[in-house]
Amino acid sequence: MLIINGKIITMEAQDYENGFVRIKGKIIDAIGDMSVCPKAEVGEEVLDVKGAWVMPGIIEAHCHIGIIEEKLGTMGDDCNEMTNPVTPELRAIDAVNPMDPAFHDAIEAGITSVMVGPGSANVVGGQFLFMKTHGRCIDDMVVKAPAAMKVAFGENPKTAYGDKDMYPSTRMATAAMLRQTLFEARQYLTDKVSGELKQEDFKMEPWIPVLNGEIPLKAHAHRADDILTAIRIAKEFGVDITIDHCTEGHLIADEIKASGFPAIVGPDLTARSKPEVQYMNFKTNKVLCDAGILTAITTDHPVSLIQYLPLCAGLAVKYGMPRKEGLKAITINAARICRVDDRVGSLKKGKDADVAIFSGNPLECMTRTLWTVINGEIIYGR
């Protein structure tokens, strides 16, 4: 495929006011100005976009698409295993249903890949995966699995188990349970490396990529004190985290910056439904961005609908985030935070051919998605 006459927004060093993108198979083969555009090869599809915006496919960095299915209620909700507060052995790949109609909504919005996993009822919820939004067999849609280990702080685990008169019922207990689990996992890894391990443990094995720094803890934390607890524990055990939601992050931006950890902010396009989100505001994105913190934006679908992710980025820009940073928050920044920027997040030779083509700036609500290309194939065309 040869996409021509587009306003090419690469999310790399150089954009092109009137440029082209050449795709060979599932990979981007070349990008440049129309003045150096190659002639179409025999059998090559030419897509003249007539000045439309050509961007990398949009990325949702934290959601529950397919694991909380639309239209099915309780029968389609596999997000939280609320019978045990520590479940590292759970894998999102075993619960995400690609037939969820929300995947079509995502594609229609130019969203080509998503980070999906368990909810936040448990102290340890299980393993996230990063996947494309098009397909029928999830095994063929996966880009990275596992991609993160979900942990949660604050109200959710406290109320999910405290209301049952179970441990944990306080923030102290939540932190203690996570510490104990990490302590045991670290000892397990030490024994395995030294050859002293007598038998592999199914609940301990998932911690190895976390302790080895291959994947981060995906830390659900809204309130400032919960964010700082997540950072404190990560530093204690020498593991990486992403701070997901980060609702009060604007109150402790310097501390987050000093930690070196990135933030995935949102959902802000929803009601302040509980005390820990009382200071929810789109300005959080600007404050974190101004502090130099690597920031992405999330809808937390279905808390906010996934197709409104570009709109959420637009509202962040409305509240002061620079426009370029708003675009990066749903493309290359999201890819970097999810550790898949070698494949997605920008238009670059050698990366996956995931391309979103818009009538204008996708951060503006009147903009239409014209085409969505995933793995070099047009999946949606208006």
HELIX and SHEET records of a PDB file:
HELIX    1   1 MET A   34  VAL A   36  5                                   3    
HELIX    2   2 GLY A   73  GLY A   76  5                                   4    
HELIX    3   3 ALA A   92  ASP A   94  5                                   3    
HELIX    4   4 ALA A  102  GLU A  108  1                                   7    
HELIX    5   5 ILE A  138  MET A  141  1                                   4    
HELIX    6   6 GLU A  155  GLY A  162  1                                   8    
HELIX    7   7 ARG A  171  SER A  194  1                                  24    
HELIX    8   8 GLU A  205  TRP A  207  5                                   3    
HELIX    9   9 ILE A  208  LEU A  211  1                                   4    
HELIX   10  10 ALA A  224  PHE A  237  1                                  14    
HELIX   11  11 GLY A  249  LEU A  251  5                                   3    
HELIX   12  12 ALA A  253  SER A  259  1                                   7    
HELIX   13  13 PRO A  275  VAL A  277  5                                   3    
HELIX   14  14 LYS A  283  ASP A  290  1                                   8    
HELIX   15  15 ILE A  306  TYR A  308  5                                   3    
HELIX   16  16 LEU A  309  LYS A  318  1                                  10    
HELIX   17  17 ARG A  323  LYS A  328  1                                   6    
HELIX   18  18 ILE A  332  ILE A  337  1                                   6    
SHEET    1   A 4 ILE A  27  ASP A  33  0                                        
SHEET    2   A 4 TYR A  16  LYS A  24 -1                                        
SHEET    3   A 4 LEU A   2  ILE A   8 -1                                        
SHEET    4   A 4 VAL A  46  ASP A  48  1                                        
SHEET    1   B 7 ILE A  27  ASP A  33  0                                        
SHEET    2   B 7 TYR A  16  LYS A  24 -1                                        
SHEET    3   B 7 LEU A   2  ILE A   8 -1                                        
SHEET    4   B 7 TRP A  53  PRO A  56  1                                        
SHEET    5   B 7 VAL A 355  PHE A 358 -1                                        
SHEET    6   B 7 THR A 369  ILE A 374 -1                                        
SHEET    7   B 7 GLU A 377  GLY A 381 -1                                        
SHEET    1   C 8 ILE A  58  CYS A  63  0                                        
SHEET    2   C 8 ILE A 111  VAL A 116  1                                        
SHEET    3   C 8 VAL A 124  LYS A 132 -1                                        
SHEET    4   C 8 VAL A 142  ALA A 152 -1                                        
SHEET    5   C 8 LEU A 217  ALA A 221  1                                        
SHEET    6   C 8 ILE A 241  HIS A 245  1                                        
SHEET    7   C 8 ALA A 263  VAL A 265  1                                        
SHEET    8   C 8 THR A 295  ILE A 297  1                                        
END                                                                             
